[in-house]
Amino acid sequence: MSPRSRMGELEQAVLDALWELDTSRGASGREVHERLGDRDLAYTTVMTVLDRLVGKDVVVRERDGRAFRYAPRLTRAAMTAELMREALEGTGADRDQALVSFVGEASAEDLAALRRALAEMD
C-alpha cells in the first residue's frame, strides 16, 4: 500500500486546505494554518504534517526566501484516480468482481460520468 493510501485524517485535512488555496504558486505554512483555523491546531503541528506529506511525496516544497511554499503533487482528481488504481491492483483475481460491485453501487450521476468517459476513449 502506498503512503498516499495511508493518510491520516489530519494529513487529509491539510491536503484539502492546499487544494482549496491558490496553489498555482503554492501556499505558505502560515496560509495553510490559517485555512485550518477552525481546528485549533498549533502552527508547528501544521508544519509537521506538511513535512510528512512532503516525505510521502504527496506535497512538493519550494523555497521562497527564508520560508517554503507547499503545493499538492497531484490535483484532487488525479490523486483520487491513483488511489482507485491502487485499490483495484490489490484485488488480484477478484478484479472483475470488484469493478462490477463498484459500478453496481454507483449513483446515476457517477454512471453517467463513466459512460461519458468511456465514450471519449473510443
N, CA, C and O atoms as a DFTB+ gen file, in Angstrom:
488 C
 N C O
     1  1       0.843      -1.181       0.000
     2  2       0.000       0.000       0.000
     3  2       0.888       1.244       0.000
     4  3       1.864       1.304       0.748
     5  1       0.565       2.226      -0.820
     6  2       1.387       3.423      -0.920
     7  2       1.110       4.355       0.261
     8  3       0.067       4.250       0.907
     9  1       2.050       5.269       0.540
    10  2       1.817       6.241       1.623
    11  2       0.555       7.064       1.411
    12  3      -0.113       7.422       2.380
    13  1       0.212       7.375       0.151
    14  2      -0.970       8.192      -0.100
    15  2      -2.238       7.494       0.346
    16  3      -3.185       8.149       0.783
    17  1      -2.271       6.175       0.243
    18  2      -3.486       5.471       0.641
    19  2      -3.522       5.246       2.151
    20  3      -4.495       4.703       2.675
    21  1      -2.473       5.659       2.845
    22  2      -2.426       5.522       4.302
    23  2      -2.349       6.880       4.994
    24  3      -1.685       7.017       6.021
    25  1      -3.018       7.872       4.443
    26  2      -3.005       9.193       5.055
    27  2      -3.987       9.253       6.206
    28  3      -5.090       8.710       6.136
    29  1      -3.568       9.919       7.260
    30  2      -4.445      10.124       8.400
    31  2      -5.419      11.263       8.147
    32  3      -5.326      11.964       7.139
    33  1      -6.345      11.438       9.064
    34  2      -7.388      12.448       8.935
    35  2      -6.799      13.859       8.897
    36  3      -7.254      14.691       8.113
    37  1      -5.800      14.139       9.728
    38  2      -5.187      15.468       9.748
    39  2      -4.377      15.718       8.478
    40  3      -4.380      16.826       7.943
    41  1      -3.689      14.694       8.003
    42  2      -2.959      14.834       6.739
    43  2      -3.932      15.150       5.602
    44  3      -3.647      15.994       4.752
    45  1      -5.068      14.476       5.592
    46  2      -6.076      14.729       4.559
    47  2      -6.614      16.147       4.672
    48  3      -6.838      16.806       3.656
    49  1      -6.824      16.626       5.895
    50  2      -7.332      17.990       6.089
    51  2      -6.329      19.025       5.580
    52  3      -6.720      20.020       4.969
    53  1      -5.047      18.797       5.827
    54  2      -4.004      19.718       5.341
    55  2      -3.965      19.688       3.817
    56  3      -3.868      20.734       3.175
    57  1      -4.038      18.501       3.245
    58  2      -4.043      18.385       1.782
    59  2      -5.280      19.075       1.194
    60  3      -5.178      19.760       0.176
    61  1      -6.433      18.901       1.820
    62  2      -7.649      19.584       1.362
    63  2      -7.461      21.097       1.408
    64  3      -7.892      21.806       0.499
    65  1      -6.823      21.591       2.459
    66  2      -6.572      23.031       2.570
    67  2      -5.686      23.506       1.432
    68  3      -5.921      24.579       0.876
    69  1      -4.673      22.731       1.076
    70  2      -3.804      23.111      -0.042
    71  2      -4.582      23.153      -1.351
    72  3      -4.387      24.062      -2.157
    73  1      -5.457      22.182      -1.567
    74  2      -6.263      22.173      -2.790
    75  2      -7.194      23.378      -2.829
    76  3      -7.446      23.931      -3.899
    77  1      -7.707      23.791      -1.671
    78  2      -8.650      24.905      -1.620
    79  2      -7.961      26.261      -1.783
    80  3      -8.570      27.217      -2.263
    81  1      -6.695      26.340      -1.383
    82  2      -5.945      27.583      -1.540
    83  2      -5.453      27.707      -2.973
    84  3      -5.464      26.724      -3.714
    85  1      -5.027      28.880      -3.369
    86  2      -4.476      29.094      -4.714
    87  2      -3.094      28.444      -4.759
    88  3      -2.117      29.021      -4.281
    89  1      -3.015      27.262      -5.324
    90  2      -1.748      26.542      -5.323
    91  2      -0.964      26.724      -6.609
    92  3       0.009      26.004      -6.836
    93  1      -1.356      27.660      -7.455
    94  2      -0.566      27.907      -8.658
    95  2       0.829      28.397      -8.256
    96  3       1.798      28.174      -8.981
    97  1       0.927      29.050      -7.126
    98  2       2.221      29.481      -6.611
    99  2       2.562      28.784      -5.306
   100  3       3.578      29.086      -4.679
   101  1       1.721      27.863      -4.903
   102  2       1.925      27.173      -3.640
   103  2       1.365      27.992      -2.490
   104  3       0.922      29.124      -2.686
   105  1       1.382      27.436      -1.318
   106  2       0.876      28.107      -0.124
   107  2       1.915      28.009       0.973
   108  3       2.627      27.011       1.076
   109  1       2.000      29.028       1.779
   110  2       2.928      29.001       2.909
   111  2       2.324      28.168       4.034
   112  3       1.121      27.911       4.062
   113  1       3.170      27.762       4.942
   114  2       2.679      27.052       6.119
   115  2       1.701      27.901       6.905
   116  3       0.723      27.389       7.451
   117  1       1.965      29.210       6.965
   118  2       1.074      30.137       7.669
   119  2      -0.304      30.170       7.002
   120  3      -1.324      30.179       7.692
   121  1      -0.339      30.188       5.664
   122  2      -1.621      30.205       4.951
   123  2      -2.414      28.919       5.214
   124  3      -3.628      28.958       5.409
   125  1      -1.720      27.795       5.216
   126  2      -2.394      26.517       5.500
   127  2      -2.926      26.530       6.928
   128  3      -4.060      26.119       7.174
   129  1      -2.107      27.003       7.870
   130  2      -2.516      27.082       9.274
   131  2      -3.764      27.948       9.415
   132  3      -4.705      27.572      10.115
   133  1      -3.778      29.109       8.753
   134  2      -4.941      29.994       8.820
   135  2      -6.172      29.331       8.212
   136  3      -7.280      29.488       8.726
   137  1      -5.985      28.592       7.124
   138  2      -7.102      27.903       6.469
   139  2      -7.734      26.868       7.397
   140  3      -8.933      26.599       7.322
   141  1      -6.908      26.292       8.271
   142  2      -7.374      25.266       9.211
   143  2      -7.714      25.869      10.574
   144  3      -7.766      25.151      11.573
   145  1      -7.944      27.171      10.621
   146  2      -8.165      27.893      11.873
   147  2      -9.262      27.333      12.751
   148  3      -9.180      27.437      13.975
   149  1     -10.283      26.742      12.162
   150  2     -11.395      26.202      12.950
   151  2     -11.013      24.928      13.699
   152  3     -11.789      24.442      14.522
   153  1      -9.828      24.380      13.428
   154  2      -9.408      23.134      14.074
   155  2      -8.583      23.366      15.330
   156  3      -8.279      22.413      16.047
   157  1      -8.213      24.614      15.613
   158  2      -7.431      24.946      16.810
   159  2      -6.124      24.146      16.870
   160  3      -5.800      23.537      17.890
   161  1      -5.380      24.161      15.754
   162  2      -4.097      23.454      15.672
   163  2      -2.948      24.431      15.885
   164  3      -3.032      25.599      15.505
   165  1      -1.891      23.947      16.488
   166  2      -0.682      24.751      16.613
   167  2      -0.024      24.864      15.236
   168  3      -0.097      23.943      14.423
   169  1       0.608      25.991      14.995
   170  2       1.322      26.203      13.738
   171  2       2.359      25.097      13.522
   172  3       2.516      24.602      12.407
   173  1       3.062      24.715      14.581
   174  2       4.092      23.681      14.462
   175  2       3.495      22.336      14.062
   176  3       4.146      21.549      13.375
   177  1       2.268      22.070      14.483
   178  2       1.594      20.824      14.095
   179  2       1.342      20.815      12.594
   180  3       1.574      19.806      11.928
   181  1       0.867      21.935      12.059
   182  2       0.607      22.033      10.619
   183  2       1.915      21.857       9.854
   184  3       1.944      21.176       8.828
   185  1       3.003      22.466      10.345
   186  2       4.298      22.342       9.669
   187  2       4.802      20.890       9.704
   188  3       5.384      20.411       8.731
   189  1       4.581      20.210      10.800
   190  2       4.976      18.800      10.900
   191  2       4.208      17.958       9.894
   192  3       4.780      17.092       9.233
   193  1       2.914      18.214       9.782
   194  2       2.088      17.467       8.828
   195  2       2.532      17.763       7.402
   196  3       2.627      16.846       6.587
   197  1       2.806      19.029       7.085
   198  2       3.298      19.372       5.749
   199  2       4.604      18.640       5.450
   200  3       4.782      18.119       4.349
   201  1       5.510      18.597       6.412
   202  2       6.779      17.878       6.220
   203  2       6.538      16.393       5.975
   204  3       7.203      15.784       5.137
   205  1       5.587      15.806       6.708
   206  2       5.265      14.385       6.487
   207  2       4.710      14.155       5.090
   208  3       5.042      13.164       4.440
   209  1       3.863      15.074       4.626
   210  2       3.294      14.934       3.283
   211  2       4.366      15.102       2.210
   212  3       4.295      14.456       1.164
   213  1       5.346      15.950       2.449
   214  2       6.484      16.057       1.530
   215  2       7.238      14.735       1.507
   216  3       7.605      14.247       0.438
   217  1       7.471      14.151       2.682
   218  2       8.158      12.867       2.774
   219  2       7.427      11.740       2.084
   220  3       8.051      10.803       1.587
   221  1       6.111      11.821       2.048
   222  2       5.292      10.804       1.376
   223  2       5.132      11.096      -0.112
   224  3       4.471      10.340      -0.825
   225  1       5.733      12.186      -0.584
   226  2       5.666      12.599      -1.986
   227  2       4.241      12.931      -2.419
   228  3       3.868      12.733      -3.575
   229  1       3.463      13.433      -1.483
   230  2       2.109      13.865      -1.776
   231  2       2.108      15.371      -2.037
   232  3       1.294      15.883      -2.805
   233  1       3.033      16.063      -1.385
   234  2       3.158      17.519      -1.477
   235  2       4.582      17.849      -1.903
   236  3       5.532      17.182      -1.494
   237  1       4.723      18.884      -2.729
   238  2       6.053      19.377      -3.106
   239  2       6.315      20.664      -2.346
   240  3       5.399      21.424      -2.033
   241  1       7.599      20.892      -2.055
   242  2       8.000      22.057      -1.274
   243  2       9.038      22.831      -2.074
   244  3       9.957      22.249      -2.652
   245  1       8.878      24.152      -2.099
   246  2       9.824      25.005      -2.813
   247  2      10.202      26.176      -1.914
   248  3       9.346      26.796      -1.282
   249  1      11.497      26.466      -1.867
   250  2      11.963      27.575      -1.029
   251  2      11.461      28.894      -1.604
   252  3      11.465      29.107      -2.817
   253  1      11.028      29.774      -0.703
   254  2      10.569      31.114      -1.058
   255  2      11.174      32.064      -0.024
   256  3      10.570      32.329       1.015
   257  1      12.368      32.572      -0.321
   258  2      13.077      33.387       0.655
   259  2      13.545      32.518       1.804
   260  3      14.243      31.525       1.597
   261  1      13.160      32.894       3.019
   262  2      13.561      32.111       4.203
   263  2      12.536      31.034       4.547
   264  3      12.761      30.221       5.443
   265  1      11.424      31.030       3.842
   266  2      10.350      30.071       4.134
   267  2      10.183      29.112       2.959
   268  3      10.964      29.131       2.008
   269  1       9.160      28.280       3.041
   270  2       8.821      27.352       1.972
   271  2       7.389      27.597       1.532
   272  3       6.569      28.126       2.282
   273  1       7.108      27.200       0.297
   274  2       5.747      27.169      -0.228
   275  2       5.461      25.708      -0.546
   276  3       6.343      24.970      -0.984
   277  1       4.221      25.306      -0.321
   278  2       3.813      23.915      -0.483
   279  2       2.675      23.830      -1.488
   280  3       1.815      24.708      -1.553
   281  1       2.684      22.759      -2.269
   282  2       1.615      22.521      -3.238
   283  2       1.398      21.019      -3.372
   284  3       2.347      20.242      -3.269
   285  1       0.157      20.611      -3.599
   286  2      -0.098      19.183      -3.834
   287  2       0.634      18.730      -5.093
   288  3       0.704      19.470      -6.074
   289  1       1.174      17.527      -5.067
   290  2       1.854      16.977      -6.240
   291  2       0.859      16.698      -7.358
   292  3       1.184      16.838      -8.537
   293  1      -0.346      16.305      -6.986
   294  2      -1.394      15.972      -7.954
   295  2      -2.654      16.774      -7.654
   296  3      -2.853      17.239      -6.532
   297  1      -3.493      16.929      -8.659
   298  2      -4.810      17.507      -8.421
   299  2      -5.635      16.515      -7.600
   300  3      -5.279      15.343      -7.476
   301  1      -6.718      16.999      -7.055
   302  2      -7.603      16.115      -6.291
   303  2      -8.103      14.962      -7.171
   304  3      -8.142      13.813      -6.730
   305  1      -8.484      15.274      -8.419
   306  2      -8.983      14.234      -9.326
   307  2      -7.901      13.218      -9.659
   308  3      -8.168      12.017      -9.680
   309  1      -6.687      13.681      -9.918
   310  2      -5.595      12.772     -10.263
   311  2      -5.236      11.876      -9.082
   312  3      -4.950      10.694      -9.268
   313  1      -5.249      12.429      -7.865
   314  2      -4.937      11.608      -6.690
   315  2      -6.035      10.582      -6.445
   316  3      -5.747       9.441      -6.085
   317  1      -7.284      10.977      -6.637
   318  2      -8.386      10.034      -6.467
   319  2      -8.252       8.887      -7.461
   320  3      -8.449       7.726      -7.103
   321  1      -7.920       9.208      -8.704
   322  2      -7.734       8.173      -9.725
   323  2      -6.584       7.244      -9.342
   324  3      -6.684       6.030      -9.518
   325  1      -5.497       7.805      -8.822
   326  2      -4.352       6.989      -8.408
   327  2      -4.743       6.043      -7.278
   328  3      -4.363       4.873      -7.291
   329  1      -5.495       6.540      -6.307
   330  2      -5.939       5.687      -5.201
   331  2      -6.870       4.584      -5.691
   332  3      -6.808       3.453      -5.208
   333  1      -7.734       4.917      -6.653
   334  2      -8.634       3.905      -7.213
   335  2      -7.838       2.825      -7.944
   336  3      -8.145       1.639      -7.826
   337  1      -6.814       3.235      -8.697
   338  2      -5.971       2.251      -9.398
   339  2      -5.253       1.344      -8.406
   340  3      -5.178       0.131      -8.603
   341  1      -4.723       1.943      -7.332
   342  2      -4.034       1.153      -6.307
   343  2      -4.980       0.138      -5.670
   344  3      -4.614      -1.019      -5.459
   345  1      -6.191       0.578      -5.367
   346  2      -7.165      -0.338      -4.763
   347  2      -7.504      -1.468      -5.722
   348  3      -7.617      -2.621      -5.308
   349  1      -7.665      -1.148      -6.989
   350  2      -8.008      -2.155      -7.990
   351  2      -6.866      -3.151      -8.183
   352  3      -7.106      -4.345      -8.360
   353  1      -5.629      -2.663      -8.149
   354  2      -4.476      -3.554      -8.291
   355  2      -4.414      -4.566      -7.159
   356  3      -3.912      -5.675      -7.344
   357  1      -4.922      -4.194      -5.986
   358  2      -4.886      -5.081      -4.832
   359  2      -5.956      -6.152      -4.831
   360  3      -6.016      -6.953      -3.898
   361  1      -6.806      -6.192      -5.851
   362  2      -7.902      -7.168      -5.863
   363  2      -7.503      -8.502      -6.470
   364  3      -8.202      -9.498      -6.286
   365  1      -6.381      -8.537      -7.197
   366  2      -5.913      -9.789      -7.789
   367  2      -6.931     -10.409      -8.720
   368  3      -7.423      -9.760      -9.642
   369  1      -7.245     -11.675      -8.472
   370  2      -8.161     -12.428      -9.329
   371  2      -9.603     -11.921      -9.225
   372  3     -10.430     -12.222     -10.086
   373  1      -9.901     -11.162      -8.189
   374  2     -11.255     -10.648      -7.991
   375  2     -11.476      -9.294      -8.655
   376  3     -12.454      -8.608      -8.354
   377  1     -10.585      -8.908      -9.546
   378  2     -10.661      -7.585     -10.190
   379  2     -12.000      -7.360     -10.881
   380  3     -12.627      -6.319     -10.684
   381  1     -12.448      -8.317     -11.687
   382  2     -13.721      -8.166     -12.396
   383  2     -14.869      -7.978     -11.413
   384  3     -15.719      -7.108     -11.606
   385  1     -14.895      -8.788     -10.363
   386  2     -15.978      -8.692      -9.376
   387  2     -15.923      -7.362      -8.642
   388  3     -16.965      -6.783      -8.336
   389  1     -14.718      -6.866      -8.354
   390  2     -14.585      -5.567      -7.691
   391  2     -15.155      -4.460      -8.575
   392  3     -15.857      -3.575      -8.085
   393  1     -14.857      -4.503      -9.871
   394  2     -15.390      -3.499     -10.792
   395  2     -16.910      -3.577     -10.880
   396  3     -17.592      -2.553     -10.882
   397  1     -17.435      -4.802     -10.954
   398  2     -18.887      -4.987     -11.026
   399  2     -19.545      -4.455      -9.754
   400  3     -20.584      -3.798      -9.825
   401  1     -18.951      -4.730      -8.597
   402  2     -19.509      -4.236      -7.330
   403  2     -19.477      -2.721      -7.277
   404  3     -20.441      -2.089      -6.844
   405  1     -18.367      -2.134      -7.719
   406  2     -18.234      -0.675      -7.722
   407  2     -19.315      -0.047      -8.599
   408  3     -20.010       0.875      -8.172
   409  1     -19.452      -0.548      -9.822
   410  2     -20.431       0.008     -10.750
   411  2     -21.852      -0.234     -10.236
   412  3     -22.730       0.612     -10.402
   413  1     -22.069      -1.382      -9.619
   414  2     -23.392      -1.702      -9.093
   415  2     -23.836      -0.775      -7.979
   416  3     -25.035      -0.605      -7.756
   417  1     -22.885      -0.171      -7.276
   418  2     -23.225       0.729      -6.176
   419  2     -23.081       2.199      -6.558
   420  3     -23.309       3.081      -5.730
   421  1     -22.705       2.466      -7.809
   422  2     -22.504       3.845      -8.252
   423  2     -23.840       4.567      -8.407
   424  3     -24.860       3.958      -8.731
   425  1     -23.811       5.872      -8.169
   426  2     -25.019       6.688      -8.347
   427  2     -25.280       6.883      -9.837
   428  3     -24.421       6.605     -10.674
   429  1     -26.457       7.357     -10.146
   430  2     -26.811       7.638     -11.543
   431  2     -25.852       8.667     -12.142
   432  3     -25.466       8.561     -13.306
   433  1     -25.470       9.661     -11.341
   434  2     -24.528      10.684     -11.825
   435  2     -23.157      10.078     -12.118
   436  3     -22.525      10.408     -13.121
   437  1     -22.704       9.184     -11.229
   438  2     -21.404       8.530     -11.435
   439  2     -21.435       7.644     -12.672
   440  3     -20.477       7.612     -13.444
   441  1     -22.533       6.926     -12.857
   442  2     -22.654       6.068     -14.039
   443  2     -22.662       6.900     -15.318
   444  3     -22.062       6.507     -16.318
   445  1     -23.329       8.032     -15.290
   446  2     -23.346       8.912     -16.457
   447  2     -21.938       9.429     -16.747
   448  3     -21.534       9.509     -17.907
   449  1     -21.199       9.774     -15.715
   450  2     -19.826      10.254     -15.891
   451  2     -18.951       9.138     -16.448
   452  3     -18.110       9.393     -17.309
   453  1     -19.130       7.913     -15.979
   454  2     -18.376       6.781     -16.510
   455  2     -18.690       6.550     -17.998
   456  3     -17.795       6.308     -18.807
   457  1     -19.951       6.629     -18.323
   458  2     -20.357       6.452     -19.741
   459  2     -19.713       7.520     -20.633
   460  3     -19.214       7.218     -21.717
   461  1     -19.734       8.772     -20.160
   462  2     -19.119       9.859     -20.934
   463  2     -17.616       9.625     -21.099
   464  3     -17.067       9.816     -22.184
   465  1     -16.963       9.217     -20.028
   466  2     -15.525       8.978     -20.076
   467  2     -15.198       7.841     -21.045
   468  3     -14.256       7.945     -21.831
   469  1     -15.970       6.763     -20.990
   470  2     -15.740       5.631     -21.898
   471  2     -16.004       6.035     -23.346
   472  3     -15.275       5.616     -24.246
   473  1     -17.021       6.831     -23.576
   474  2     -17.331       7.286     -24.933
   475  2     -16.203       8.150     -25.496
   476  3     -15.895       8.070     -26.685
   477  1     -15.590       8.969     -24.651
   478  2     -14.479       9.828     -25.080
   479  2     -13.241       9.015     -25.426
   480  3     -12.400       9.467     -26.202
   481  1     -13.121       7.827     -24.862
   482  2     -11.954       6.981     -25.116
   483  2     -12.060       6.242     -26.433
   484  3     -11.045       5.803     -26.974
   485  1     -13.262       6.094     -26.960
   486  2     -13.460       5.353     -28.222
   487  2     -13.023       6.157     -29.416
   488  3     -13.122       5.685     -30.549
